[in-house]
Structure formats: structure tokens, C-alpha cells
């Protein structure tokens, strides 16, 4: 497996075969599913420093947001650093990479040649999967809702039929409502 496949695969493996899954919730809390506890960005940074394989998943969309989380860790560490990168380097990143360190590093050749195209294709596939999953989930919800309405309607019908049977009467004795347009005037 090459570096590109490792970075874009849904279930990476580490040397010991265990990947620590961290779920990120909408309130930005990070939950370690293996340890069953909340963690911080600093905790994730420590895990990576000890060579643990970590994958961060958005709990709602189920998308892999590991790269964005690691970028955030780097950003937070840079804010705490006593010495920043030289201003000319930061300006160059903004000018030549549109402010994206990834774009800048790609232009410098820091990634394999086809990495960015494979990354873009993987992202497009992930978006397509997500939209089809949304359609599937919407359809399943609509079917379940319709089934619940049918069940409720049939339950109400049975209850109404049972309500018309008086004690001591059988189903054959049940009065029926007129179905034709009878004229009630004599």
C-alpha cells in the first residue's frame, strides 16, 4: 500500500492492527471510543507522538476528518510556540498556496506526484456516497413513516369496528351504515 492509499483509506491499520477511533460531535467534543472517554486535541497529539494510529470521524456525517483535526493540532501548537515561522515564509504560503499549507507543500513537491488528484477523487467519491446515503436515509424514514401511518389507520379501523359491536351481539348482528344515496324523506 502506498502513502496515498494509506491516507485516503477508510480503515487504516497500524503496526499492532488497532486503530483508535475518535468521534467528533457537533459541539466539537472529541470522544475516544476505545477508552470510552472524552479527549482533547492535546490528548490526540500525545497519542500520535506515541505512534498510536488515530482516526477522527465526524459523528453526524461519518466522514474521516483526521487530516483537519491534525491540522488544527498543528495550528494550536503554532499559536503556543515561542517562535513563529519567518514572515516571508508565511507570506509565501498565502501568496503561492492561497493560504493553504497543503497547497503550498504540494507545489513544493512535498507529496507524491498524484497525491492531490487522488485526494480530490477520494473526496468527490466520499461526497457522492454521503449524498446517496442521505437519499437512502430519507427514503427509509419516509417508508417507516408511511408504514406507521398505515398501522395506525388499520388499528383505528379495527377499534372503530369493535366499538360498533354491542355487548351480546355477534359480528353478524353488527349494524351497517347505508351505502347508497337513500332519500330519508317520506
VENCORFEN-V440349 format. One record per residue. N is the residue number from 0. RES is the residue in one small letter. SS is DSSP state (h for helix, s for strand, l for the rest). NEAR is the number of other ideal C-beta (glycine too) atoms within 8 Angstrom. Layout:
N,RES,SS,NEAR  N,RES,SS,NEAR
This chain:
0,x,l,4  1,x,l,6  2,x,h,7  3,x,h,11  4,x,h,8  5,x,h,9  6,x,h,9  7,x,h,8  8,x,l,8  9,x,l,3  10,x,l,6  11,x,l,8  12,x,l,6  13,x,l,10  14,x,l,4  15,x,l,4  16,x,l,5  17,x,l,7  18,x,l,10  19,x,s,12  20,x,s,9  21,x,s,15  22,x,s,11  23,x,s,13  24,x,l,10  25,x,l,5  26,x,l,4  27,x,l,6  28,x,l,7  29,x,s,16  30,x,s,12  31,x,s,13  32,x,l,9  33,x,l,7  34,x,l,6  35,x,l,5  36,x,s,6  37,x,s,7  38,x,s,10  39,x,l,7  40,x,h,10  41,x,h,6  42,x,h,10  43,x,h,16  44,x,h,10  45,x,h,8  46,x,h,10  47,x,h,11  48,x,h,6  49,x,l,6  50,x,l,7  51,x,l,8  52,x,l,10  53,x,s,11  54,x,s,12  55,x,s,14  56,x,s,12  57,x,s,10  58,x,l,9  59,x,l,6  60,x,l,5  61,x,l,8  62,x,l,8  63,x,s,9  64,x,l,10  65,x,h,9  66,x,h,8  67,x,h,8  68,x,h,14  69,x,h,10  70,x,h,9  71,x,h,9  72,x,h,12  73,x,h,8  74,x,h,8  75,x,h,9  76,x,h,9  77,x,h,9  78,x,h,6  79,x,h,5  80,x,l,7  81,x,l,2  82,x,l,3  83,x,l,6  84,x,l,6  85,x,l,6  86,x,h,6  87,x,h,6  88,x,h,8  89,x,h,10  90,x,h,8  91,x,h,10  92,x,h,12  93,x,h,9  94,x,h,6  95,x,h,9  96,x,h,15  97,x,l,6  98,x,l,5  99,x,l,8  100,x,h,8  101,x,h,7  102,x,h,10  103,x,h,12  104,x,h,10  105,x,h,12  106,x,h,8  107,x,h,6  108,x,l,5  109,x,l,5  110,x,l,8  111,x,l,7  112,x,l,4  113,x,l,7  114,x,h,12  115,x,h,8  116,x,h,7  117,x,h,10  118,x,h,11  119,x,h,8  120,x,h,8  121,x,h,9  122,x,h,8  123,x,h,8  124,x,h,8  125,x,h,10  126,x,h,8  127,x,h,8  128,x,h,8  129,x,h,11  130,x,h,8  131,x,h,8  132,x,h,9  133,x,h,8  134,x,h,8  135,x,h,8  136,x,h,8  137,x,h,8  138,x,h,8  139,x,h,8  140,x,h,8  141,x,h,8  142,x,h,8  143,x,h,8  144,x,h,8  145,x,h,8  146,x,h,8  147,x,h,8  148,x,h,8  149,x,h,8  150,x,h,8  151,x,h,8  152,x,h,8  153,x,h,8  154,x,h,8  155,x,h,8  156,x,h,8  157,x,h,8  158,x,h,8  159,x,h,8  160,x,h,9  161,x,h,7  162,x,h,6  163,x,l,8  164,x,l,10  165,x,l,5  166,x,l,3  167,x,l,3  168,x,l,7  169,x,l,6  170,x,h,5  171,x,h,4  172,x,h,7  173,x,l,10  174,x,l,5  175,x,l,5  176,x,l,4  177,x,l,5  178,x,l,4  179,x,l,4  180,x,l,3  181,x,l,5  182,x,l,4  183,x,l,3  184,x,l,3  185,x,l,1
